[in-house]
């Protein structure tokens, strides 16, 4: 097993709604989706964001998109106009979640990484 960042196998988007935020995590490959679906659990996200007191965390699976959506109900401590947090609107929470460490087998990691771009032969 090797430790890798979630960002090695997925990308993310995040935003806010009042005191809560949502984070979409989108896998680069089908194998990556199976991996994030099994490893990026509600419990793992609660533990990762524990210093921010995320409140209730709900996870939605979007199988057709190879993505997960997490709703963190009170992670923004009041939201954009009330919170004293640096990121009171939750725009960087997705980027932060991509730093979550995952333990993967090397062969699993190879299947989960973004496929290399082919150079356009002119």
Secondary structure, DSSP 8 states (H G I E B T S, - for coil): -EEEEGGGTEEEEEEEETTEEEEEEEESSHHHHHHHHHHS-HHHHHHHTGGG---SEEEEEEGGGTEEEEEETTTTTT-TTT--STTTT-TTHHHHHTT-EEEE-HHHHHHHS---------
